[in-house]
């Protein structure tokens, strides 16, 4: 029989209240348990001393006979100084998923295109410069060589 130290929920809807219990790991969450070793009231302030009430001696006993605490209960046991808990490190926890990354890239591409279009619209339009017509000399004058007078 595998034994775990876990939370058993009580209280009404949206007003949770938990018992810290030692139970058979196959028993239902709020079902039968072997022993109640504390309480947890998440509605109280984090610095309130009545938020977590734990019988450290009984917790040590159950840990010595092989009971496995859940992650939340392990935090309570660590805070009470009953059992050392090593913090877990998951650097990818806050990283968005593949679909979210794709949507972010699409948004960035659309924003860049919109910014480029706005820059084009804000740029003053230059009127096409028309070249002034150059007065062309009549073909006769341009073709005829200049006459020089000899004296």
DSSP file (Angstrom, degrees, kcal/mol; ACC not computed):
  #  RESIDUE AA STRUCTURE BP1 BP2  ACC     N-H-->O    O-->H-N    N-H-->O    O-->H-N    TCO  KAPPA ALPHA  PHI   PSI    X-CA   Y-CA   Z-CA
    1    1 A X              0   0    0      0, 0.0     2,-0.4     0, 0.0    23,-0.0   0.000 360.0 360.0 360.0 123.9    0.0    0.0    0.0
    2    2 A X        -     0   0    0     65,-0.0    23,-2.8     2,-0.0     2,-0.4  -0.767 360.0-157.1 -91.0 131.3    1.5    3.3   -1.1
    3    3 A X  E     -A   24   0A   0     -2,-0.4    65,-2.2    63,-0.3     2,-0.3  -0.888   9.7-173.3-113.7 138.8    0.8    6.2    1.3
    4    4 A X  E     -Ab  23  68A   0     19,-2.8    19,-2.7    -2,-0.4     2,-0.6  -0.945  23.5-136.3-129.4 152.8    0.8    9.9    0.4
    5    5 A X  E     +Ab  22  69A   0     63,-1.7    65,-2.1    -2,-0.3     2,-0.2  -0.943  50.0 142.3-104.9 117.1    0.5   13.1    2.4
    6    6 A X  E     -A   21   0A   0     15,-2.5    15,-2.9    -2,-0.6     2,-0.3  -0.822  50.1 -83.6-146.7 179.6   -1.8   15.4    0.4
    7    7 A X  E     -A   20   0A   0     -2,-0.2     2,-0.5    13,-0.2    13,-0.2  -0.741  27.2-161.0 -95.6 141.5   -4.6   17.9    0.6
    8    8 A X  E     -A   19   0A   0     11,-2.4    11,-2.5    -2,-0.3     2,-0.2  -0.992  23.4-129.1-120.3 123.4   -8.3   17.0    1.0
    9    9 A X  E     +A   18   0A   0     -2,-0.5     2,-0.2     9,-0.2     9,-0.2  -0.471  36.3 155.4 -82.4 141.0  -10.7   19.7    0.0
   10   10 A X  E     +A   17   0A   0      7,-3.1     7,-1.5    -2,-0.2     5,-0.1  -0.694  28.3  75.5-137.8-166.4  -13.5   21.0    2.1
   11   11 A X  E    S-A   16   0A   0     -2,-0.2     5,-0.2     5,-0.2     3,-0.1  -0.103  78.1 -66.8  84.0 172.7  -15.4   24.2    2.3
   12   12 A X  E >  S-A   15   0A   0      3,-0.6     3,-2.1     1,-0.2    -2,-0.1  -0.268  71.5 -54.7 -93.5-178.4  -18.1   25.6    0.0
   13   13 A X  T 3  S+     0   0    0      1,-0.3    -1,-0.2    -2,-0.1    -2,-0.0  -0.344 125.7   0.4 -59.4 130.2  -17.9   26.8   -3.6
   14   14 A X  T 3  S+     0   0    0     -3,-0.1    -1,-0.3     1,-0.1     2,-0.1   0.570 118.1  86.5  64.5  11.6  -15.3   29.5   -4.1
   15   15 A X  E <   -A   12   0A   0     -3,-2.1    -3,-0.6    -5,-0.1    -1,-0.1  -0.563  67.4-171.0-133.8  68.9  -14.3   29.2   -0.4
   16   16 A X  E     +A   11   0A   0     -5,-0.2    27,-0.4    -2,-0.1     2,-0.3  -0.254  12.8 176.7 -71.1 150.6  -11.8   26.4   -0.2
   17   17 A X  E     -A   10   0A   0     -7,-1.5    -7,-3.1    24,-0.1     2,-0.4  -0.954  13.4-157.3-148.6 130.8  -10.5   24.9    2.9
   18   18 A X  E     -AC   9  40A   0     22,-2.9    22,-2.7    -2,-0.3     2,-0.4  -0.870  11.6-149.8-119.1 146.0   -8.1   22.0    3.0
   19   19 A X  E     -AC   8  39A   0    -11,-2.5   -11,-2.4    -2,-0.4     2,-0.8  -0.901  20.7-134.7-101.8 139.4   -7.1   19.3    5.4
   20   20 A X  E     +AC   7  38A   0     18,-2.9    17,-2.8    -2,-0.4    18,-1.2  -0.869  42.1 174.3 -92.5 114.0   -3.5   18.0    5.2
   21   21 A X  E     -AC   6  36A   0    -15,-2.9   -15,-2.5    -2,-0.8     2,-0.6  -0.821  39.1-131.8-125.4 158.1   -4.1   14.2    5.4
   22   22 A X  E     +AC   5  35A   0     13,-2.9    12,-2.8    -2,-0.3    13,-1.5  -0.956  46.2 160.8-104.7 120.2   -2.2   10.9    5.1
   23   23 A X  E     -A    4   0A   0    -19,-2.7   -19,-2.8    -2,-0.6     2,-0.2  -0.936  48.6 -88.5-141.1 159.7   -4.1    8.7    2.8
   24   24 A X  E >   -A    3   0A   0     -2,-0.3     3,-1.7     8,-0.3   -21,-0.2  -0.496  42.1-126.9 -62.3 135.2   -3.8    5.6    0.6
   25   25 A X  T 3  S+     0   0    0    -23,-2.8    -1,-0.1     1,-0.3   -22,-0.1   0.724 108.5  53.0 -64.3 -20.3   -2.6    6.9   -2.8
   26   26 A X  T 3  S+     0   0    0    -24,-0.3    -1,-0.3     2,-0.0     3,-0.1   0.560  87.2 103.3 -90.4  -8.1   -5.5    5.1   -4.5
   27   27 A X  S <  S-     0   0    0     -3,-1.7    -4,-0.1     1,-0.1     6,-0.0  -0.396  84.8 -94.5 -71.8 151.1   -8.2    6.7   -2.2
   28   28 A X    >   -     0   0    0      1,-0.1     3,-1.3     2,-0.1    -1,-0.1  -0.220  37.4-106.6 -61.5 157.0  -10.3    9.5   -3.7
   29   29 A X  T 3  S+     0   0    0      1,-0.3    -1,-0.1    -3,-0.1    -2,-0.1   0.905 119.7  25.7 -52.5 -49.2   -9.1   13.1   -3.0
   30   30 A X  T 3  S+     0   0    0    -22,-0.1    -1,-0.3     3,-0.0     3,-0.1   0.192 110.1  97.4-101.3  15.4  -11.9   13.8   -0.5
   31   31 A X  S <  S-     0   0    0     -3,-1.3    -4,-0.1     1,-0.2    -2,-0.0   0.210  83.3 -28.5 -86.8-151.9  -12.4   10.2    0.5
   32   32 A X        -     0   0    0     -9,-0.0     2,-0.3     2,-0.0    -8,-0.3  -0.282  60.0-174.8 -65.4 144.2  -11.1    8.1    3.4
   33   33 A X        -     0   0    0    -10,-0.1   -10,-0.3     1,-0.1     3,-0.1  -0.932  30.4-132.2-137.2 162.4   -7.8    8.9    5.0
   34   34 A X  S    S-     0   0    0    -12,-2.8     2,-0.3    -2,-0.3   -11,-0.2   0.894  84.7  -8.0 -81.8 -42.8   -5.6    7.4    7.6
   35   35 A X  E     -C   22   0A   0    -13,-1.5   -13,-2.9     0, 0.0     2,-0.6  -0.982  56.1-131.4-158.5 142.8   -4.8   10.5    9.7
   36   36 A X  E     +C   21   0A   0     -2,-0.3   -15,-0.2   -15,-0.2     3,-0.1  -0.862  26.8 171.8 -94.1 123.0   -5.4   14.2    9.6
   37   37 A X  E     -     0   0A   0    -17,-2.8    18,-3.0    -2,-0.6     2,-0.3   0.409  57.4 -26.0-114.4   1.4   -2.1   16.0   10.3
   38   38 A X  E     -CD  20  54A   0    -18,-1.2   -18,-2.9    16,-0.2     2,-0.3  -0.990  54.7-109.7 174.7-176.6   -3.0   19.6    9.6
   39   39 A X  E     -CD  19  53A   0     14,-2.5    14,-2.4    -2,-0.3     2,-0.4  -0.940  11.7-159.0-137.6 159.5   -5.0   22.3    7.8
   40   40 A X  E     -CD  18  52A   0    -22,-2.7   -22,-2.9    -2,-0.3     2,-0.6  -0.970   3.7-173.1-142.2 122.8   -4.5   24.8    5.1
   41   41 A X    >   -     0   0    0     10,-3.0     3,-1.4    -2,-0.4   -24,-0.1  -0.881   2.4-175.8-118.8  98.2   -6.7   27.9    4.5
   42   42 A X  T 3  S+     0   0    0     -2,-0.6    -1,-0.1     1,-0.3   -25,-0.1   0.607  77.1  73.1 -70.5 -10.0   -5.8   29.7    1.3
   43   43 A X  T 3  S+     0   0    0    -27,-0.4    -1,-0.3     8,-0.1     2,-0.1   0.700  83.5  83.8 -76.7 -18.4   -8.3   32.5    2.0
   44   44 A X  S <  S-     0   0    0     -3,-1.4     0, 0.0     1,-0.1     0, 0.0  -0.433  96.6 -86.1 -81.9 159.9   -6.1   33.9    4.8
   45   45 A X    >   -     0   0    0      1,-0.1     3,-1.6    -2,-0.1     6,-0.2  -0.245  37.6-115.2 -62.5 152.9   -3.3   36.3    4.2
   46   46 A X  T 3  S+     0   0    0      1,-0.3    -1,-0.1    -3,-0.1     5,-0.1   0.792 115.7  49.1 -63.7 -27.8    0.1   34.7    3.3
   47   47 A X  T 3  S+     0   0    0      4,-0.1    -1,-0.3     3,-0.0     2,-0.3   0.430  83.8 115.1 -92.6   2.6    1.7   36.0    6.5
   48   48 A X    X   -     0   0    0     -3,-1.6     3,-1.3     1,-0.1     4,-0.4  -0.550  62.9-143.4 -73.5 132.8   -1.1   34.8    8.8
   49   49 A X  T 3  S+     0   0    0     -2,-0.3     3,-0.3     1,-0.2    -1,-0.1   0.710  98.6  57.5 -70.2 -19.8    0.0   32.1   11.2
   50   50 A X  T 3  S+     0   0    0      1,-0.2    -1,-0.2     3,-0.1     3,-0.2   0.429  80.8  88.8 -91.0   1.1   -3.3   30.2   10.9
   51   51 A X  S <  S+     0   0    0     -3,-1.3   -10,-3.0     1,-0.3     2,-0.5   0.942 101.7  21.7 -62.6 -47.8   -3.0   29.8    7.1
   52   52 A X  E     -D   40   0A   0     -4,-0.4     2,-0.5    -3,-0.3    -1,-0.3  -0.981  68.9-178.7-124.7 120.2   -1.1   26.5    7.5
   53   53 A X  E     +D   39   0A   0    -14,-2.4   -14,-2.5    -2,-0.5     2,-0.4  -0.981  14.5 174.1-117.4 123.5   -1.4   24.5   10.7
   54   54 A X  E     -D   38   0A   0     -2,-0.5     2,-1.1   -16,-0.2   -16,-0.2  -0.993  35.0-136.7-138.2 134.6    0.8   21.3   10.7
   55   55 A X     >  -     0   0    0    -18,-3.0     4,-2.0    -2,-0.4     5,-0.2  -0.775  23.7-170.3 -88.0  98.7    1.6   18.7   13.3
   56   56 A X  H  > S+     0   0    0     -2,-1.1     4,-2.4     1,-0.2    -1,-0.2   0.836  78.6  55.5 -62.4 -36.8    5.3   18.3   12.6
   57   57 A X  H  > S+     0   0    0      2,-0.2     4,-2.1     1,-0.2    -1,-0.2   0.929 110.5  44.1 -64.2 -45.6    5.9   15.2   14.7
   58   58 A X  H  > S+     0   0    0      2,-0.2     4,-2.5     1,-0.2    -1,-0.2   0.878 112.0  53.9 -67.7 -36.3    3.2   13.2   12.9
   59   59 A X  H  X S+     0   0    0     -4,-2.0     4,-2.3     2,-0.2    -2,-0.2   0.922 108.9  48.9 -63.3 -42.5    4.5   14.4    9.6
   60   60 A X  H  X S+     0   0    0     -4,-2.4     4,-2.2     2,-0.2    -2,-0.2   0.904 110.3  52.3 -61.6 -41.5    8.0   13.2   10.5
   61   61 A X  H  X S+     0   0    0     -4,-2.1     4,-1.3     1,-0.2    -2,-0.2   0.949 111.5  44.6 -59.4 -49.7    6.6    9.9   11.5
   62   62 A X  H  <>S+     0   0    0     -4,-2.5     5,-2.7     1,-0.2    -1,-0.2   0.854 112.4  52.0 -67.8 -34.1    4.7    9.3    8.3
   63   63 A X  H ><5S+     0   0    0     -4,-2.3     3,-1.2     1,-0.2    -1,-0.2   0.873 106.6  55.1 -66.5 -35.4    7.7   10.5    6.2
   64   64 A X  H 3<5S+     0   0    0     -4,-2.2    -2,-0.2     1,-0.3    -1,-0.2   0.791 106.3  50.6 -69.1 -27.0    9.9    8.0    8.1
   65   65 A X  T 3<5S-     0   0    0     -4,-1.3    -1,-0.3    -5,-0.1    -2,-0.2   0.351 130.4 -91.1 -93.9   7.6    7.6    5.1    7.2
   66   66 A X  T < 5 +     0   0    0     -3,-1.2   -63,-0.3     1,-0.3    -3,-0.2   0.579  67.2 156.9 104.2  10.3    7.7    6.1    3.5
   67   67 A X      < -     0   0    0     -5,-2.7     2,-0.5    -6,-0.1    -1,-0.3  -0.483  33.2-141.7 -70.0 139.1    4.8    8.5    2.9
   68   68 A X  E     -b    4   0A   0    -65,-2.2   -63,-1.7    -2,-0.2     2,-0.2  -0.901  11.2-142.7-104.9 120.7    5.3   10.7   -0.2
   69   69 A X  E     -b    5   0A   0     -2,-0.5   -63,-0.2   -65,-0.2     2,-0.1  -0.510  17.2-119.1 -79.9 150.2    4.2   14.3    0.1
   70   70 A X     >  -     0   0    0    -65,-2.1     4,-2.5    -2,-0.2     5,-0.2  -0.290  37.2 -97.2 -73.9 172.4    2.6   16.1   -2.9
   71   71 A X  H  > S+     0   0    0      1,-0.2     4,-1.6     2,-0.2     5,-0.1   0.917 123.8  46.9 -61.9 -44.8    4.4   19.2   -4.2
   72   72 A X  H  > S+     0   0    0      1,-0.2     4,-1.7     2,-0.2    -1,-0.2   0.916 114.3  46.7 -64.8 -43.3    2.2   21.6   -2.3
   73   73 A X  H  > S+     0   0    0      1,-0.2     4,-2.7     2,-0.2    -1,-0.2   0.864 107.3  58.3 -67.4 -34.6    2.5   19.7    0.9
   74   74 A X  H  X S+     0   0    0     -4,-2.5     4,-2.1     1,-0.2    -1,-0.2   0.868 104.1  52.8 -62.1 -35.4    6.3   19.4    0.4
   75   75 A X  H  X S+     0   0    0     -4,-1.6     4,-2.3     2,-0.2    -1,-0.2   0.919 109.7  47.7 -63.5 -43.5    6.3   23.2    0.3
   76   76 A X  H  X S+     0   0    0     -4,-1.7     4,-2.0     1,-0.2    -2,-0.2   0.913 111.7  50.0 -63.6 -42.5    4.5   23.3    3.7
   77   77 A X  H  X>S+     0   0    0     -4,-2.7     5,-2.5     1,-0.2     6,-0.8   0.874 110.8  49.8 -64.9 -37.2    6.8   20.8    5.2
   78   78 A X  H ><5S+     0   0    0     -4,-2.1     3,-0.7     2,-0.2    -1,-0.2   0.910 110.1  49.8 -67.1 -42.5    9.8   22.7    4.0
   79   79 A X  H 3<5S+     0   0    0     -4,-2.3    -2,-0.2     1,-0.2    -1,-0.2   0.846 112.0  49.0 -64.4 -33.3    8.5   26.0    5.5
   80   80 A X  H 3<5S-     0   0    0     -4,-2.0    -1,-0.2    -5,-0.2    -2,-0.2   0.574 114.0-119.6 -82.5  -9.1    7.8   24.2    8.8
   81   81 A X  T <<5S+     0   0    0     -3,-0.7    -3,-0.2    -4,-0.6     3,-0.1   0.681  81.3 117.0  81.1  17.7   11.4   22.7    8.8
   82   82 A X  S   <S+     0   0    0     -5,-2.5     2,-0.4     1,-0.3    -4,-0.2   0.905  80.6  11.9 -83.7 -45.4   10.2   19.1    8.7
   83   83 A X  S    S-     0   0    0     -6,-0.8    -1,-0.3    -9,-0.2     2,-0.3  -0.999  76.1-121.2-139.3 135.0   11.6   18.1    5.4
   84   84 A X        -     0   0    0     -2,-0.4     2,-0.5    -3,-0.1    -6,-0.1  -0.552  28.4-163.6 -74.4 136.4   14.1   19.8    3.0
   85   85 A X        -     0   0    0     -2,-0.3     2,-0.5   -10,-0.1    -2,-0.0  -0.985  12.2-140.5-124.0 128.4   12.7   20.5   -0.4
   86   86 A X        -     0   0    0     -2,-0.5     2,-0.1     1,-0.1    -2,-0.0  -0.743  28.5-117.1 -86.7 131.9   14.9   21.3   -3.4
   87   87 A X        -     0   0    0     -2,-0.5     2,-0.3     1,-0.1    -1,-0.1  -0.370  26.8-126.0 -67.7 146.6   13.3   23.9   -5.6
   88   88 A X        -     0   0    0     -2,-0.1     2,-0.5     2,-0.0    -1,-0.1  -0.685  16.0-152.8 -93.7 147.1   12.5   22.9   -9.1
   89   89 A X        +     0   0    0     -2,-0.3     2,-0.4     4,-0.0    -2,-0.0  -0.969  20.3 167.4-124.2 116.9   13.8   24.8  -12.1
   90   90 A X    >   +     0   0    0     -2,-0.5     3,-1.7     1,-0.1     4,-0.3  -0.813   6.1 179.5-127.1  90.3   11.8   24.7  -15.4
   91   91 A X  T 3  S+     0   0    0     -2,-0.4     3,-0.3     1,-0.3     4,-0.1   0.721  81.3  56.1 -67.3 -18.9   13.2   27.4  -17.7
   92   92 A X  T >  S+     0   0    0      1,-0.2     3,-0.7     2,-0.1    -1,-0.3   0.443  79.8  94.6 -90.7   1.6   10.8   26.5  -20.4
   93   93 A X  T <  S+     0   0    0     -3,-1.7    -1,-0.2     1,-0.3    -2,-0.1   0.910  90.6  38.2 -60.1 -44.5    7.7   27.0  -18.2
   94   94 A X  T 3  S+     0   0    0     -4,-0.3     2,-0.3    -3,-0.3    -1,-0.3   0.510  91.0 110.6 -87.0  -3.8    7.1   30.6  -19.3
   95   95 A X  S <  S-     0   0    0     -3,-0.7    -3,-0.0    -4,-0.1     0, 0.0  -0.546  72.3-119.4 -73.8 131.4    8.1   30.0  -22.9
   96   96 A X        -     0   0    0     -2,-0.3    -1,-0.1     1,-0.1    -2,-0.1  -0.258  30.7-104.0 -68.3 159.4    5.1   30.3  -25.2
   97   97 A X     >  -     0   0    0      1,-0.1     4,-2.0     4,-0.0     5,-0.1  -0.096  36.3 -93.6 -75.3 178.1    4.0   27.3  -27.4
   98   98 A X  H  > S+     0   0    0      1,-0.2     4,-2.3     2,-0.2     5,-0.2   0.913 123.7  48.7 -62.2 -46.5    4.6   26.8  -31.1
   99   99 A X  H  > S+     0   0    0      1,-0.2     4,-2.6     2,-0.2    -1,-0.2   0.906 110.7  51.0 -62.7 -41.6    1.2   28.3  -32.2
  100  100 A X  H  > S+     0   0    0      1,-0.2     4,-2.2     2,-0.2    -1,-0.2   0.884 109.5  50.9 -64.1 -37.8    1.6   31.3  -30.0
  101  101 A X  H  X S+     0   0    0     -4,-2.0     4,-2.3     2,-0.2    -1,-0.2   0.914 110.1  49.7 -64.9 -42.0    5.1   31.9  -31.5
  102  102 A X  H  X S+     0   0    0     -4,-2.3     4,-2.3     1,-0.2    -2,-0.2   0.923 111.2  48.7 -62.4 -44.2    3.7   31.7  -35.0
  103  103 A X  H  X S+     0   0    0     -4,-2.6     4,-2.4     1,-0.2    -1,-0.2   0.891 110.5  51.5 -63.5 -38.5    0.9   34.2  -34.1
  104  104 A X  H  X S+     0   0    0     -4,-2.2     4,-2.3     2,-0.2    -1,-0.2   0.901 109.6  49.6 -64.8 -41.2    3.4   36.6  -32.6
  105  105 A X  H  X S+     0   0    0     -4,-2.3     4,-2.4     2,-0.2    -2,-0.2   0.906 110.9  49.8 -63.6 -41.9    5.6   36.4  -35.8
  106  106 A X  H  X S+     0   0    0     -4,-2.3     4,-2.5     2,-0.2    -2,-0.2   0.916 110.9  49.7 -62.7 -42.9    2.5   37.1  -37.9
  107  107 A X  H  X S+     0   0    0     -4,-2.4     4,-2.6     1,-0.2    -2,-0.2   0.908 111.1  49.3 -61.3 -42.5    1.6   40.1  -35.7
  108  108 A X  H  X S+     0   0    0     -4,-2.3     4,-2.4     2,-0.2    -1,-0.2   0.900 110.9  49.8 -64.3 -40.6    5.1   41.4  -36.0
  109  109 A X  H  X S+     0   0    0     -4,-2.4     4,-2.3     2,-0.2    -2,-0.2   0.915 112.7  46.6 -64.3 -43.4    5.1   41.0  -39.8
  110  110 A X  H  X S+     0   0    0     -4,-2.5     4,-2.5     2,-0.2    -2,-0.2   0.903 112.7  49.9 -65.0 -40.8    1.8   42.9  -40.0
  111  111 A X  H  X S+     0   0    0     -4,-2.6     4,-2.4     2,-0.2    -2,-0.2   0.889 110.9  49.5 -65.3 -39.1    3.0   45.6  -37.7
  112  112 A X  H  X S+     0   0    0     -4,-2.4     4,-2.2     2,-0.2    -2,-0.2   0.908 112.0  48.2 -66.2 -41.1    6.2   46.1  -39.8
  113  113 A X  H  X S+     0   0    0     -4,-2.3     4,-2.3     2,-0.2    -2,-0.2   0.903 112.6  48.6 -65.5 -40.9    4.1   46.2  -43.0
  114  114 A X  H  X S+     0   0    0     -4,-2.5     4,-2.4     2,-0.2    -2,-0.2   0.899 111.3  49.8 -66.0 -39.9    1.8   48.8  -41.5
  115  115 A X  H  X S+     0   0    0     -4,-2.4     4,-2.1     2,-0.2    -2,-0.2   0.890 111.2  49.5 -65.5 -38.6    4.7   50.9  -40.2
  116  116 A X  H  X S+     0   0    0     -4,-2.2     4,-2.0     2,-0.2    -2,-0.2   0.904 111.6  48.4 -66.5 -41.0    6.3   50.8  -43.6
  117  117 A X  H  X S+     0   0    0     -4,-2.3     4,-2.2     1,-0.2    -2,-0.2   0.892 111.1  50.5 -65.8 -39.1    3.0   51.8  -45.3
  118  118 A X  H  X S+     0   0    0     -4,-2.4     4,-2.1     2,-0.2    -2,-0.2   0.879 109.3  51.3 -65.9 -37.4    2.6   54.7  -42.7
  119  119 A X  H  X S+     0   0    0     -4,-2.1     4,-1.2     2,-0.2    -2,-0.2   0.887 110.2  49.3 -67.2 -38.1    6.1   55.8  -43.4
  120  120 A X  H  < S+     0   0    0     -4,-2.0    -2,-0.2     1,-0.2    -1,-0.2   0.894 112.1  48.2 -65.4 -39.9    5.4   55.9  -47.2
  121  121 A X  H  < S+     0   0    0     -4,-2.2    -2,-0.2     1,-0.2    -1,-0.2   0.853 112.3  48.6 -70.0 -34.4    2.2   57.8  -46.6
  122  122 A X  H  < S+     0   0    0     -4,-2.1     2,-0.2    -5,-0.2    -1,-0.2   0.715  88.6  99.3 -79.0 -20.6    3.9   60.4  -44.4
  123  123 A X  S  < S-     0   0    0     -4,-1.2     2,-0.1    -5,-0.2    -3,-0.0  -0.497  86.8-111.0 -68.5 129.8    6.8   60.9  -46.8
  124  124 A X        -     0   0    0     -2,-0.2     2,-0.4     1,-0.1    -1,-0.1  -0.419  31.6-123.4 -66.1 133.4    6.1   64.1  -48.9
  125  125 A X        -     0   0    0     -2,-0.1     2,-0.4    -4,-0.1    -1,-0.1  -0.608  19.9-136.8 -79.7 132.1    5.4   63.2  -52.4
  126  126 A X        -     0   0    0     -2,-0.4     2,-0.2     1,-0.0     3,-0.0  -0.750  16.3-125.6 -90.4 132.4    7.7   64.8  -54.9
  127  127 A X        -     0   0    0     -2,-0.4     2,-0.2     1,-0.1    -1,-0.0  -0.536  37.0-100.0 -72.9 140.7    6.1   66.3  -58.0
  128  128 A X        -     0   0    0     -2,-0.2     2,-0.6     1,-0.1    -1,-0.1  -0.429  38.3-125.4 -63.3 130.9    7.6   64.9  -61.2
  129  129 A X        -     0   0    0     -2,-0.2     2,-0.5    -3,-0.0    -1,-0.1  -0.668  20.7-152.4 -83.4 121.3   10.1   67.5  -62.5
  130  130 A X        -     0   0    0     -2,-0.6     2,-0.2     1,-0.0     3,-0.0  -0.796  18.3-122.1 -94.2 134.7    9.3   68.4  -66.0
  131  131 A X        -     0   0    0     -2,-0.5     2,-0.2     1,-0.1     3,-0.1  -0.533  27.6-112.9 -76.4 138.8   12.3   69.6  -68.0
  132  132 A X        -     0   0    0     -2,-0.2     2,-0.2     1,-0.1    -1,-0.1  -0.468  40.0-101.1 -68.4 139.7   12.0   73.0  -69.5
  133  133 A X        -     0   0    0     -2,-0.2     2,-0.5     1,-0.1    -1,-0.1  -0.426  34.7-134.3 -65.3 132.3   11.8   72.8  -73.3
  134  134 A X        -     0   0    0     -2,-0.2     2,-0.6    -3,-0.1    -1,-0.1  -0.736  20.2-117.5 -89.0 130.5   15.2   73.7  -74.7
  135  135 A X        -     0   0    0     -2,-0.5     2,-0.4     1,-0.1    -1,-0.1  -0.538  32.7-148.1 -70.3 118.3   15.0   76.1  -77.6
  136  136 A X        -     0   0    0     -2,-0.6     2,-0.2     1,-0.0     3,-0.1  -0.690  10.6-122.9 -91.5 139.0   16.4   74.2  -80.5
  137  137 A X        -     0   0    0     -2,-0.4    -1,-0.0     1,-0.1     5,-0.0  -0.497  40.2 -92.6 -74.9 146.9   18.2   76.0  -83.2
  138  138 A X     >  -     0   0    0     -2,-0.2     4,-2.0     1,-0.1     3,-0.3  -0.276  34.7-117.2 -58.6 148.6   16.8   75.6  -86.6
  139  139 A X  H  > S+     0   0    0      1,-0.2     4,-2.1     2,-0.2     5,-0.2   0.813 111.1  59.4 -59.4 -31.4   18.4   72.8  -88.5
  140  140 A X  H  > S+     0   0    0      1,-0.2     4,-2.4     2,-0.2    -1,-0.2   0.931 107.0  44.7 -65.7 -44.9   19.8   75.2  -91.1
  141  141 A X  H  4 S+     0   0    0     -3,-0.3    -1,-0.2     1,-0.2    -2,-0.2   0.911 114.9  47.7 -67.9 -40.0   21.8   77.2  -88.7
  142  142 A X  H  < S+     0   0    0     -4,-2.0    -1,-0.2     1,-0.2    -2,-0.2   0.852 116.3  44.2 -69.1 -32.8   23.1   74.2  -86.8
  143  143 A X  H  < S+     0   0    0     -4,-2.1     2,-0.3    -5,-0.2    -2,-0.2   0.826  96.9  83.8 -82.2 -32.0   24.1   72.5  -90.0
  144  144 A X  S  < S-     0   0    0     -4,-2.4     2,-0.1    -5,-0.2     3,-0.1  -0.527  79.7-125.7 -77.2 133.4   25.7   75.4  -91.8
  145  145 A X        -     0   0    0     -2,-0.3     2,-0.2     1,-0.1    -1,-0.1  -0.430  34.2 -96.7 -73.5 154.0   29.3   76.2  -91.0
  146  146 A X        -     0   0    0     -2,-0.1     2,-0.4     1,-0.1    -1,-0.1  -0.448  36.7-126.4 -73.0 141.1   30.1   79.6  -89.9
  147  147 A X        -     0   0    0     -2,-0.2     2,-0.4    -3,-0.1    -1,-0.1  -0.708  20.5-157.8 -88.7 135.5   31.4   81.9  -92.5
  148  148 A X        -     0   0    0     -2,-0.4     2,-0.5     2,-0.0     0, 0.0  -0.901  11.1-134.9-111.0 142.9   34.6   83.6  -91.9
  149  149 A X        -     0   0    0     -2,-0.4     2,-0.5     2,-0.0    -2,-0.0  -0.809  12.4-151.6 -99.0 133.6   35.6   86.8  -93.7
  150  150 A X              0   0    0     -2,-0.5    -2,-0.0     1,-0.1     0, 0.0  -0.867 360.0 360.0-102.7 135.8   39.0   87.1  -95.0
  151  151 A X              0   0    0     -2,-0.5    -1,-0.1     0, 0.0    -2,-0.0   0.442 360.0 360.0-104.9 360.0   40.4   90.5  -95.3
